[in-house]
Amino acid sequence: MKKLVLLVSILSLSAILVQSSIKATSPAKPVYYSFPNPECMINVTVVDEELVAFPGATIKLKGINKDTITNPDGMAKIAIPQYSHATITVSFAGYQRKDIKVACGNSKFIIQLRPDRQTRQ
């Protein structure tokens, strides 16, 4: 019995020594992953038939519920899917609507709107 008590005491003392020798460290730092952006931005400039900036024109991305309007300088930015060809529709009341195919490789587009002759009669 004395041997058993001695063995348990030695094991307990060993466990205490091992635990006290382990140094407390701060938790691991978080790892942040960044994924490539699945969209790219394209710049669109809209002008009228006299090549004057066209503020307030609507630019819609076809098939996706995303749109924007041009600023006072006739410019706007819109995000399109990066790995596909998209179509934007540029429109303004009283002018012909234009559909333009766009892709991420071409980031600047100048689009000229012409008056809709049917509405001007």
Secondary structure as UniProt FT lines:
FT   HELIX           2..21
FT   STRAND          39..47
FT   TURN            49..50
FT   TURN            55..56
FT   STRAND          58..61
FT   TURN            62..65
FT   STRAND          66..69
FT   TURN            72..73
FT   STRAND          75..81
FT   TURN            82..83
FT   STRAND          86..91
FT   TURN            93..94
FT   STRAND          98..102
FT   TURN            104..105
FT   STRAND          108..112
FT   TURN            117..120
//
